Amino acid sequence: MKKQSELKNETVGTYAFLEHMYDDDYFPNHLVDQCKDILVELCFEIERTHPKDLDALYVLTHAATDKFNELQDVFYENDSEIETVARECIGENFAFIAASYGFEDADAEELIGTRDW
């Protein structure tokens, strides 16, 4: 897996992803790490494909959101869940990523439109 520090976009390369989740003991750090990996992977995919418009960006963010969906059961198994705090934190991180790559007008809800948490 590529490291966040290897991203070309310096803003996301040094960003503290999911800080609120790391600060909350309710969320096991090893699972937050997996969530962070999804976000970093999304950044690499944006840099690789250079989406031309919001629709192309949403395809990438929906694929990343689907990976978060797949982690729900693992959170449950660890006496945790992707609930309000996590949902807001993850959503804010998606919006930050979109803005950092020039998509300031991205709809925050549409970025994670495929979520089921």
Residue pairs with C-beta under 8 A, 6 or more apart in sequence:
1 37
1 40
1 41
2 40
2 41
2 44
3 40
4 12
4 13
4 15
4 17
4 36
4 40
4 43
5 13
5 14
6 13
7 13
7 40
7 43
7 44
7 47
8 47
9 43
9 47
9 100
9 101
11 100
12 43
12 96
12 97
12 100
12 101
15 96
15 100
17 36
17 39
17 40
17 93
18 32
18 35
18 36
18 39
18 89
18 90
18 93
19 89
20 85
20 88
20 89
21 27
21 32
21 35
21 85
21 86
21 89
21 90
22 29
22 32
24 85
26 80
26 85
27 75
27 80
27 86
28 78
28 80
31 71
31 74
31 75
31 78
31 80
34 71
34 74
35 68
35 71
35 90
38 64
38 67
38 68
39 64
39 93
39 94
39 97
41 64
42 60
42 61
42 64
42 94
42 97
43 97
43 101
45 60
45 63
45 64
46 57
46 60
46 97
46 101
47 101
49 56
49 60
51 57
51 59
51 60
51 103
54 103
54 105
54 106
54 107
54 110
57 98
57 101
57 103
57 106
57 111
58 106
58 110
58 111
58 113
61 94
61 97
61 98
61 111
61 112
61 113
62 113
62 114
64 94
65 94
65 111
65 112
65 113
65 114
65 115
66 114
68 82
68 90
68 112
68 115
68 117
69 114
69 115
69 116
69 117
71 82
72 81
72 82
72 116
72 117
75 81
75 82
81 117
82 90
82 117
83 117
86 117
87 115
87 117
90 112
91 108
91 109
91 111
91 112
94 108
94 111
94 112
95 106
95 108
95 111
98 104
98 106
98 111
99 106
